[in-house]
Amino acid sequence: MKSATAISYELDDIAAAAKELTDQIREKIELCKNTVAILHGQPDMEIGELSKAVSEELGCHVIGGTTAAGASLTNDGYHELAVSLLVLSADDCLFSTAISGSMEADPEKEIAQTYQKAYGSLKELDPGAEPKMVICIATLVGSIAADNILIKASDLCGSLPVFGYMAGDDFEFSKQQVYLDGESGGDKLAFLLISGNIKPVFQTANLAGKKALEKKLVTKAHDNIICEIDGNPAYEYIKEFPFIDDETTVLFNYQFFVEMPSDADNDGIPVSRALNTYDKETGEVTCFANVPEGSHIGLLYCTGDDVAVTSEAGINDFMAKINAAGGDYEYTTVIIATCSLRNMFLADMKSKEGDLVKAMFPENLTVSGLYAFGEIAPTSVVADKAVNRFHNATFTVCAF
């Protein structure tokens, strides 16, 4: 597979941005028989119009979602208030895409219909083709938890590896956009199915703060709300932490690392859950993603230095996986979905993850990434069956 990235800081003049992006791509690679593009956009621009203009110019589908904090990553490092385009092109791979209608009324139906549309498009390209992996880009909607979007998508594809993210904005949680060839919306989901000669590998790097509380059992919870921990109001547990008291209003710097109850779809690897708010009256703690009853959780406090350390370790582990894969398959492309909270923690070190990407990935790998309101990536893949997980505050990476 061939791939290339392009960057434009033109956010107002759509025609100029499309020309700048596509000119850069044409300078870097010659397109093969099958091509698709992933556009990382900004929430306050006409990003749907840009995806349409790029699609018409390159003659391929353009799928994507908006980034959080205005930030994106490429081989050149950290970019702020820019749009970035990743183009994938191959003679031995097929790409099919689809975008949903509004997910507000009947989200599971919309997800199923959208996946079937993408799958049907793949079969039109080649009746014998089957997807090898799925890229899922979605928005936060009130009618379905982000975790449940992934669960539905994973069921539909038969537990193929699913990689993706929840589109972001400037922490207003109302301007996220998902788009495909000009169709866009803040309540939509889009799929990209990839088949053919592709051998994806994945890495997830959770934050690991230096200050922690003893792990405890979640004894009562529903969806993303923790009601009781060890039989007591959840708020009593987090108040044990030295930096949290009745005057604390923001919990973004605190993460629950969650060991899920064992079941057929759980590989035992802990996932991260970021805290959001709490209610002193009810004792409930709200997280950004689901925490089921029976989980064991531990509370950590994290800083920008922790972000840097875990990102570097994650890239090192990821490169070891690629090098160990060996064989005749050549990895060319890296996609990164990293969390908007990591960007917040970095504070005056905003470019740190971009600096690491620029320094640690070799020139033969095309790198494209963005900051999200939640990351989707397998924690393990065995015999092409993936344990797909929804993550918070996590640096997730995919290569193929």
Disulfide bonds with the S-S distance in Angstrom:
none
